Amino acid sequence: MQKFSFNDKSLTLPDSAFELVEHLGFNSVKQAQWAWFELSGAVLSHYLADEAQRLQALLRFFYEERGFQADEQYFSIAAADLGMCFMQRRGNSTTLATALMLLARQLDLHMELLLLPGTTVIACSLAGEFRYIDPLTGRFLTRHDLHALVKGELGNAAPFKARYLKPGCNKLILMRMMSELKAACVLAHEFEAALECCNLMLDWYPDELNLHRERAFIAHQLGAIQVATADLQFFIDNNPHDPMVELVKMQLRELGEESQTFH
């Protein structure tokens, strides 16, 4: 796989997301762009003078006229691919939310993404107030609903933290997409693409310990024992008091034995 990197200053949506997926070998930038151009042009006919009516028209266009919905294979590569979301009108919460946000910009509606644990929702500023939207259904959500989503991911004792309401920038949205693509690639046994997702994320956040541990697992599947060993050792050296460290040490010993057997 050829070297690929993002320049933080040139990150744009949807183009950077299209380029990422083409680099991973799953879709064509041109095909994704044509699907986006068609939708972004078609939505302009719903530009109404009243902002609230414009929002309702956008939601009808997106969910009823064009039939966007959650992908039945929710954790698949296709569901995590923004280009495929535009082409097939199917996606996960992140790709659907991103698609809706980008179409909202065509209508001068202000939408941003909230990257909650385990899911992505939309915050829409309307008449000076924020409205929250479930991108899977187009249904409006309350703050109580947002907390319920967090509890569903982290457990009933999980608090709702103020940072959950901080909108995601392009870099964080792309990080979420890469994380979901990585997980989908692992499920599909596309380990080379999953490894590349880890590499790209670690280019941005080289000290993210859990990413090193995840890359170790993926590298092991590809037989890259030295890479896996280095990542596990990095995790141990930089996180000695983590509850998982004994398990990681055991994994490291097993890799050492496997390496000796291989040689």
C-alpha positions as CSV (number, residue, x, y, z in Angstrom):
1,M,0.0,0.0,0.0
2,Q,1.4,3.4,-1.0
3,K,2.3,6.0,1.5
4,F,-0.6,8.3,2.3
5,S,-1.0,11.1,4.8
6,F,-3.4,13.9,5.6
7,N,-2.3,17.5,6.0
8,D,-4.3,18.9,8.9
9,K,-4.7,22.3,7.2
10,S,-6.1,20.9,4.0
11,L,-8.7,18.5,5.5
12,T,-12.1,19.0,3.9
13,L,-15.3,17.1,3.9
14,P,-16.4,15.2,1.9
15,D,-13.2,15.1,-0.2
16,S,-10.8,13.9,2.5
17,A,-13.1,11.0,3.4
18,F,-13.4,10.0,-0.3
19,E,-9.6,10.1,-0.6
20,L,-9.2,7.9,2.5
21,V,-11.4,5.2,1.3
22,E,-9.9,5.2,-2.2
23,H,-6.5,4.8,-0.6
24,L,-7.7,1.8,1.4
25,G,-8.9,0.3,-1.9
26,F,-12.6,0.2,-1.3
27,N,-14.1,3.0,-3.5
28,S,-13.3,5.5,-6.2
29,V,-13.0,9.2,-5.5
30,K,-14.7,10.0,-8.8
31,Q,-17.7,7.8,-8.2
32,A,-18.2,9.2,-4.7
33,Q,-17.8,12.8,-6.0
34,W,-20.4,12.3,-8.7
35,A,-22.9,11.0,-6.2
36,W,-22.2,14.0,-3.9
37,F,-22.5,16.5,-6.8
38,E,-25.9,15.0,-7.8
39,L,-27.3,15.2,-4.3
40,S,-25.8,18.6,-3.4
41,G,-27.4,20.1,-6.6
42,A,-30.8,18.4,-6.1
43,V,-31.2,19.6,-2.5
44,L,-31.0,23.3,-3.6
45,S,-34.6,23.1,-4.8
46,H,-35.6,22.9,-1.1
47,Y,-34.2,26.3,-0.3
48,L,-37.1,28.0,1.5
49,A,-37.1,31.4,3.0
50,D,-38.2,30.3,6.5
51,E,-35.4,28.5,8.3
52,A,-37.5,26.1,10.2
53,Q,-39.4,25.1,7.0
54,R,-36.0,24.7,5.2
55,L,-34.9,22.3,7.9
56,Q,-38.1,20.2,7.6
57,A,-37.7,20.2,3.8
58,L,-34.1,19.0,4.1
59,L,-35.2,16.1,6.4
60,R,-38.0,15.1,4.0
61,F,-35.6,15.2,1.1
62,F,-33.0,13.1,2.9
63,Y,-35.1,10.5,4.6
64,E,-38.3,10.3,2.5
65,E,-37.5,11.5,-1.0
66,R,-33.9,10.0,-1.2
67,G,-34.5,7.2,1.3
68,F,-31.4,7.5,3.4
69,Q,-31.4,5.0,6.3
70,A,-29.2,2.8,8.5
71,D,-27.4,0.1,6.7
72,E,-28.6,-3.4,7.5
73,Q,-25.0,-4.4,7.7
74,Y,-24.4,-1.6,10.2
75,F,-20.8,-2.5,11.0
76,S,-19.7,-3.2,7.5
77,I,-17.0,-1.3,5.4
78,A,-19.7,0.1,3.1
79,A,-21.7,1.6,6.1
80,A,-18.5,3.3,7.3
81,D,-17.7,4.7,3.8
82,L,-19.0,8.2,3.1
83,G,-18.9,7.7,-0.6
84,M,-21.0,4.5,-0.4
85,C,-23.4,6.4,1.9
86,F,-24.0,8.9,-0.9
87,M,-24.3,6.3,-3.6
88,Q,-26.4,3.6,-1.8
89,R,-28.3,5.9,0.6
90,R,-27.2,3.6,3.5
91,G,-24.7,4.2,6.3
92,N,-23.9,4.2,10.0
93,S,-24.5,7.1,12.3
94,T,-21.3,8.9,11.4
95,T,-21.6,8.7,7.6
96,L,-25.3,9.5,7.6
97,A,-24.7,12.5,10.0
98,T,-21.9,13.7,7.8
99,A,-24.0,13.4,4.7
100,L,-26.8,15.3,6.2
101,M,-24.5,18.0,7.6
102,L,-23.0,18.6,4.2
103,L,-26.3,18.9,2.5
104,A,-27.5,21.3,5.2
105,R,-24.6,23.6,4.3
106,Q,-26.0,23.8,0.8
107,L,-29.2,25.3,2.3
108,D,-27.3,27.6,4.7
109,L,-28.4,25.5,7.7
110,H,-25.9,25.2,10.5
111,M,-25.3,21.6,11.6
112,E,-22.4,20.1,13.5
113,L,-21.6,16.6,14.6
114,L,-21.5,15.4,18.2
115,L,-19.2,12.4,18.5
116,L,-20.8,10.7,21.5
117,P,-19.3,7.4,22.8
118,G,-20.4,4.7,20.3
119,T,-22.6,6.9,18.1
120,T,-22.7,10.2,16.3
121,V,-25.6,12.7,16.4
122,I,-26.3,16.1,14.8
123,A,-26.6,19.4,16.6
124,C,-28.6,21.9,14.5
125,S,-28.7,25.6,15.5
126,L,-32.1,27.0,14.7
127,A,-33.4,30.4,15.8
128,G,-30.6,30.6,18.4
129,E,-31.4,27.2,19.9
130,F,-29.8,23.8,19.4
131,R,-31.9,20.9,18.2
132,Y,-30.5,17.4,18.3
133,I,-31.2,14.9,15.5
134,D,-30.7,11.2,15.3
135,P,-29.0,10.7,11.9
136,L,-30.3,7.1,11.6
137,T,-34.0,8.2,11.6
138,G,-34.2,12.0,11.4
139,R,-36.0,12.1,14.7
140,F,-35.4,15.0,17.1
141,L,-33.7,14.1,20.3
142,T,-33.7,15.6,23.8
143,R,-30.8,16.0,26.2
144,H,-32.3,13.1,28.1
145,D,-32.1,11.0,24.9
146,L,-28.5,11.9,24.4
147,H,-27.7,10.8,27.9
148,A,-29.6,7.5,27.3
149,L,-27.3,6.9,24.2
150,V,-24.2,7.4,26.4
151,K,-25.6,5.1,29.0
152,G,-26.3,2.5,26.4
153,E,-22.7,2.5,25.4
154,L,-20.9,3.0,28.7
155,G,-23.4,1.7,31.3
156,N,-26.2,3.1,33.4
157,A,-23.8,4.9,35.8
158,A,-22.1,6.9,33.0
159,P,-22.5,10.6,33.5
160,F,-23.2,13.0,30.6
161,K,-20.1,15.1,30.3
162,A,-20.1,18.6,28.9
163,R,-17.5,17.7,26.3
164,Y,-20.0,15.5,24.6
165,L,-21.7,18.6,23.4
166,K,-18.5,20.0,21.8
167,P,-18.8,19.8,18.0
168,G,-16.4,17.6,16.2
169,C,-13.9,19.3,13.8
170,N,-13.0,17.8,10.4
171,K,-10.0,16.0,11.9
172,L,-12.0,14.4,14.7
173,I,-14.8,13.4,12.3
174,L,-12.2,11.7,10.0
175,M,-10.7,10.0,13.1
176,R,-14.1,8.6,14.0
177,M,-14.6,7.4,10.3
178,M,-11.1,5.8,10.4
179,S,-11.8,4.1,13.7
180,E,-15.1,2.7,12.3
181,L,-13.5,1.6,9.0
182,K,-10.7,-0.1,11.0
183,A,-13.3,-2.1,13.0
184,A,-15.2,-3.0,9.9
185,C,-12.0,-4.1,8.2
186,V,-11.1,-6.4,11.1
187,L,-14.6,-7.9,11.0
188,A,-14.2,-8.5,7.2
189,H,-10.6,-9.9,7.7
190,E,-9.3,-7.0,5.6
191,F,-6.3,-6.8,7.9
192,E,-4.0,-4.8,5.6
193,A,-6.5,-2.0,5.3
194,A,-7.2,-2.2,9.1
195,L,-3.5,-1.8,9.8
196,E,-3.3,1.2,7.5
197,C,-6.1,2.8,9.4
198,C,-4.2,2.3,12.6
199,N,-1.0,3.8,11.0
200,L,-2.9,6.9,9.8
201,M,-4.5,7.5,13.2
202,L,-1.1,7.0,14.9
203,D,0.4,9.6,12.6
204,W,-2.0,12.1,14.2
205,Y,-1.9,10.7,17.8
206,P,1.3,8.7,18.2
207,D,0.9,8.3,22.0
208,E,-2.6,6.8,21.9
209,L,-1.9,3.6,23.8
210,N,-5.1,1.7,22.9
211,L,-4.3,2.3,19.2
212,H,-0.9,0.7,19.7
213,R,-2.6,-2.3,21.3
214,E,-5.1,-2.6,18.5
215,R,-2.4,-2.3,15.9
216,A,-0.5,-5.2,17.7
217,F,-3.5,-7.5,17.2
218,I,-3.9,-6.6,13.6
219,A,-0.1,-6.8,12.8
220,H,-0.2,-10.3,14.5
221,Q,-2.9,-11.4,12.1
222,L,-0.6,-10.4,9.2
223,G,2.4,-12.2,10.6
224,A,4.2,-8.9,11.4
225,I,5.5,-10.1,14.7
226,Q,8.1,-7.4,15.2
227,V,5.5,-4.6,14.8
228,A,3.1,-6.4,17.1
229,T,5.9,-6.9,19.7
230,A,7.0,-3.3,19.6
231,D,3.4,-2.0,20.0
232,L,2.7,-4.2,23.0
233,Q,6.0,-3.2,24.6
234,F,5.1,0.5,24.0
235,F,1.7,-0.1,25.8
236,I,3.4,-1.8,28.8
237,D,6.2,0.8,29.1
238,N,3.8,3.8,29.0
239,N,0.8,2.3,30.9
240,P,2.3,0.1,33.6
241,H,-0.6,0.5,36.0
242,D,-3.4,-0.3,33.5
243,P,-5.7,-3.2,34.6
244,M,-5.0,-4.8,31.2
245,V,-1.2,-4.7,31.5
246,E,-0.8,-8.3,32.8
247,L,-2.9,-9.6,29.9
248,V,-0.7,-7.5,27.5
249,K,2.4,-9.0,29.1
250,M,1.1,-12.5,28.5
251,Q,0.4,-11.6,24.9
252,L,3.9,-10.3,24.5
253,R,5.4,-13.5,25.9
254,E,3.2,-15.6,23.5
255,L,4.5,-13.5,20.6
256,G,8.1,-14.1,21.7
257,E,7.5,-17.8,21.8
258,E,5.8,-17.7,18.4
259,S,8.7,-15.7,16.9
260,Q,11.2,-18.3,18.2
261,T,9.1,-21.1,16.8
262,F,8.9,-19.4,13.4
263,H,12.6,-18.9,13.2
